[in-house]
Amino acid sequence: MRLRTCVQLREAGYPEAAVPISALIIDAQDSIQLQAIAVELDIFLAERVMSRKDDGPTIESANP
């Protein structure tokens, strides 16, 4: 449920989600930690961070 909520908040893109998501950065599950970090980066960076199941988060640039 935490992972699903994190993904939904990431897709919504609300800056207000930064504070509640920050608590998930220290979650016991690595997948939730990585998703929370990706959400925080998406909120504060101009470039969108894409997460992968195998590699963890990577940065995707619109202009190569």
BELKASUL-V164785 format. One record per pair of residues at least 24 apart in sequence whose ideal C-beta (glycine too) atoms are under 7 Angstrom apart, sorted by the first residue. I is the first residue (numbers start at 0). J is the second residue. Records with the same first field share a line. If there is no record, write none. Layout:
# BELKASUL-V164785
I: J / J
This chain:
# BELKASUL-V164785
1: 26 / 31
2: 30 / 31 / 34
5: 31 / 34 / 35 / 38
6: 34
8: 38
9: 37 / 38 / 41
14: 42
16: 42
17: 42
